């Protein structure tokens, strides 16, 4: 998928590619050079092109099960595992549990365009802000009657601070999943993203990347229409 925007100085075209997150070379037909986000500045300094890499996740696997991404069979099965969840009996969500995305960092963007590029450009809860946008999009996309029902009877989602996995290395980020947890004290459900930011001074392989675990807009809509209505209904019986 792709999109574009423009200003008085730049035309920016963005594109996303769906690939497995794991980019070890022994997992054909996926190769390392197809798994990296990037920003390209054209020589005339008027055009930007950015590429992100994303994977829809439908099951949770541990770093041990996948050998930190070195077990090719386990890794490839993960991509196809959602098929085994069919048919849908309405007991579990059917949308992706997360969209894991490798983004080029804001620091890299500023650097490539010749601007001051401190690490602080990527500070703050960057992933949570994207998740909030997905939630707000879903609230605006559903029918007005459904939105009213959810606002009256549903359990709202609240985005919490982004968390860095321990250790903050790629495999540990990959196998740390978007956290959706009920808070019994606030009657809300908290959505927490795992992130990994590698500054331009980091190891060249990861430098300039900012990874996020994102809330699928489909999951947000499914929450508004179905799953987010369960908690209060169960409390009534």
C-alpha positions as CSV (number, residue, x, y, z in Angstrom):
1,X,0.0,0.0,0.0
2,X,1.2,3.6,-0.5
3,X,0.2,7.2,0.0
4,X,1.6,10.6,-0.7
5,X,1.5,14.2,0.7
6,X,3.1,17.4,-0.3
7,X,4.1,20.8,1.1
8,X,5.7,23.9,-0.4
9,X,9.1,22.2,-0.3
10,X,8.6,18.5,-0.4
11,X,6.6,15.8,-2.1
12,X,6.5,12.7,0.2
13,X,5.5,9.3,-1.0
14,X,5.1,6.5,1.6
15,X,4.8,2.8,1.0
16,X,4.3,-0.2,3.2
17,X,5.5,-3.7,2.5
18,X,4.2,-6.8,4.3
19,X,6.9,-9.2,5.3
20,X,7.9,-11.4,8.1
21,X,9.5,-9.4,10.9
22,X,12.3,-11.9,11.2
23,X,14.9,-11.3,8.5
24,X,17.5,-14.0,9.0
25,X,18.9,-15.2,5.7
26,X,18.2,-18.9,6.2
27,X,14.5,-18.4,6.0
28,X,13.6,-18.4,2.3
29,X,12.1,-16.8,0.4
30,X,12.5,-13.8,2.7
31,X,15.8,-11.9,2.7
32,X,17.4,-9.2,4.8
33,X,17.4,-6.5,2.2
34,X,13.6,-6.7,2.0
35,X,13.0,-6.2,5.7
36,X,14.4,-2.7,6.4
37,X,12.5,0.5,6.5
38,X,14.1,3.3,4.7
39,X,13.9,7.0,3.6
40,X,15.2,8.1,0.2
41,X,15.8,11.8,-0.7
42,X,16.0,12.5,-4.4
43,X,18.9,14.5,-5.7
44,X,16.7,17.6,-6.4
45,X,15.8,17.8,-2.7
46,X,12.1,18.0,-3.5
47,X,11.0,14.4,-3.2
48,X,11.0,12.0,-0.3
49,X,10.2,8.3,-0.4
50,X,9.7,6.2,2.7
51,X,9.1,2.5,3.1
52,X,7.9,0.7,6.2
53,X,7.8,-3.0,6.9
54,X,4.8,-4.6,8.7
55,X,3.5,-8.0,9.7
56,X,0.0,-8.9,10.8
57,X,0.3,-11.2,13.9
58,X,-2.5,-13.7,14.7
59,X,-0.8,-16.0,17.3
60,X,1.7,-15.5,20.1
61,X,4.9,-17.4,20.0
62,X,7.8,-17.2,22.5
63,X,11.4,-16.3,21.6
64,X,12.3,-19.9,22.8
65,X,9.8,-21.5,20.4
66,X,11.2,-19.7,17.4
67,X,14.9,-19.9,18.5
68,X,15.1,-16.1,18.5
69,X,14.0,-16.1,14.9
70,X,16.5,-18.8,13.8
71,X,13.9,-21.6,13.6
72,X,12.7,-21.1,10.1
73,X,9.8,-23.6,10.2
74,X,8.3,-22.0,13.4
75,X,8.7,-18.6,12.0
76,X,7.0,-19.3,8.7
77,X,4.2,-21.2,10.4
78,X,3.5,-18.1,12.4
79,X,2.5,-16.1,9.3
80,X,0.0,-18.8,8.2
81,X,-1.2,-19.8,11.7
82,X,-4.3,-17.6,11.6
83,X,-5.9,-20.0,9.1
84,X,-6.2,-22.7,11.8
85,X,-8.4,-20.3,13.9
86,X,-11.3,-20.7,11.5
87,X,-14.3,-21.1,11.8
88,X,-15.3,-18.1,13.9
89,X,-17.6,-18.9,16.8
90,X,-17.6,-15.4,18.2
91,X,-15.7,-16.4,21.3
92,X,-12.3,-14.8,20.3
93,X,-11.4,-11.8,18.2
94,X,-10.6,-12.7,14.6
95,X,-8.6,-9.6,13.6
96,X,-4.9,-9.4,14.0
97,X,-3.7,-9.2,17.6
98,X,-1.2,-6.6,16.5
99,X,0.5,-4.9,13.5
100,X,4.2,-5.1,14.1
101,X,5.9,-2.3,12.2
102,X,9.4,-1.4,11.4
103,X,9.6,2.4,10.7
104,X,12.4,4.7,9.8
105,X,13.0,7.0,12.7
106,X,12.2,10.7,12.9
107,X,15.9,11.2,13.5
108,X,16.8,9.5,10.2
109,X,14.3,11.7,8.4
110,X,15.7,14.9,9.7
111,X,19.2,13.7,9.0
112,X,18.5,12.7,5.4
113,X,16.9,16.1,4.8
114,X,19.9,18.0,6.2
115,X,18.3,19.2,9.4
116,X,19.5,18.9,13.0
117,X,18.7,15.4,14.0
118,X,19.0,14.8,17.8
119,X,17.9,11.5,19.3
120,X,15.2,13.4,21.2
121,X,13.1,13.5,18.0
122,X,12.1,10.0,18.8
123,X,11.4,10.5,22.5
124,X,7.9,10.1,23.9
125,X,5.2,7.6,23.3
126,X,5.3,7.6,19.5
127,X,3.7,4.2,19.2
128,X,0.9,5.1,21.6
129,X,0.0,8.1,19.5
130,X,-0.4,6.0,16.4
131,X,-2.6,3.5,18.4
132,X,-4.7,6.4,19.6
133,X,-5.2,7.5,16.0
134,X,-6.3,4.0,15.0
135,X,-8.8,3.9,17.9
136,X,-10.2,7.3,17.0
137,X,-10.5,6.3,13.4
138,X,-12.5,3.2,14.3
139,X,-14.8,5.3,16.5
140,X,-15.4,7.6,13.6
141,X,-15.9,4.8,11.1
142,X,-18.6,2.8,12.8
143,X,-22.3,3.6,12.4
144,X,-23.5,6.4,14.7
145,X,-25.8,3.9,16.5
146,X,-23.0,1.5,17.2
147,X,-20.8,4.3,18.4
148,X,-23.5,5.5,20.8
149,X,-24.1,2.0,22.1
150,X,-20.4,1.5,22.8
151,X,-20.0,4.9,24.5
152,X,-23.0,3.9,26.7
153,X,-22.3,0.3,27.4
154,X,-18.8,-0.5,26.2
155,X,-15.4,-0.5,27.9
156,X,-13.1,2.2,26.5
157,X,-9.5,1.6,25.4
158,X,-6.8,3.8,26.9
159,X,-3.3,4.0,25.5
160,X,-0.5,3.8,28.0
161,X,3.2,4.5,27.8
162,X,5.4,2.6,25.3
163,X,7.6,0.0,26.8
164,X,11.1,-1.1,25.8
165,X,11.7,-4.9,25.9
166,X,14.5,-6.3,27.9
167,X,17.0,-6.8,26.4
168,X,16.2,-4.1,23.8
169,X,17.2,-6.2,20.8
170,X,15.2,-7.0,17.7
171,X,14.1,-10.6,18.6
172,X,12.9,-9.6,22.0
173,X,10.8,-6.8,20.4
174,X,9.4,-9.2,17.8
175,X,8.2,-11.6,20.5
176,X,6.8,-9.1,22.9
177,X,3.3,-8.5,21.8
178,X,0.9,-5.6,22.0
179,X,-0.5,-5.7,25.6
180,X,-4.2,-5.3,26.0
181,X,-5.1,-5.5,29.7
182,X,-8.2,-4.8,31.7
183,X,-7.7,-2.3,34.6
184,X,-10.2,-3.3,37.3
185,X,-9.7,0.0,39.1
186,X,-10.7,2.3,36.2
187,X,-13.1,0.1,34.2
188,X,-11.0,0.6,31.2
189,X,-8.8,-1.6,29.1
190,X,-5.2,-0.4,28.7
191,X,-3.3,-0.8,25.4
192,X,0.5,-0.8,25.7
193,X,3.0,-1.0,22.8
194,X,6.5,-2.4,22.9
195,X,9.0,-0.2,21.0
196,X,12.6,-0.3,20.0
197,X,14.5,2.8,18.8
198,X,18.0,2.7,17.5
199,X,19.7,6.0,17.1
200,X,22.0,6.8,14.1
201,X,25.0,6.2,16.4
202,X,23.9,2.6,17.1
203,X,24.9,-0.6,15.4
204,X,24.7,0.1,11.6
205,X,22.3,-2.8,11.1
206,X,19.6,-1.2,13.3
207,X,20.6,2.5,13.2
208,X,17.8,4.8,12.1
209,X,14.9,2.4,13.0
210,X,12.0,2.9,15.3
211,X,9.9,-0.2,15.8
212,X,6.3,-0.2,17.1
213,X,3.6,-2.7,18.0
214,X,0.4,-1.2,16.7
215,X,-3.3,-1.6,17.3
216,X,-4.9,-2.9,14.2
217,X,-7.8,-0.6,13.1
218,X,-9.8,-3.8,12.5
219,X,-9.1,-4.9,16.1
220,X,-10.2,-1.5,17.3
221,X,-13.4,-1.7,15.3
222,X,-14.0,-5.3,16.5
223,X,-13.6,-4.0,20.1
224,X,-16.2,-1.3,19.6
225,X,-18.7,-3.5,17.9
226,X,-18.3,-6.8,19.8
227,X,-15.6,-7.5,22.4
228,X,-15.7,-4.1,24.2
229,X,-19.3,-4.7,25.1
230,X,-18.7,-8.0,26.8
231,X,-17.3,-6.8,30.1
232,X,-20.2,-4.6,31.3
233,X,-22.7,-7.2,30.0
234,X,-21.1,-9.9,32.0
235,X,-21.2,-7.8,35.1
236,X,-24.9,-7.4,34.8
237,X,-25.5,-11.2,35.0
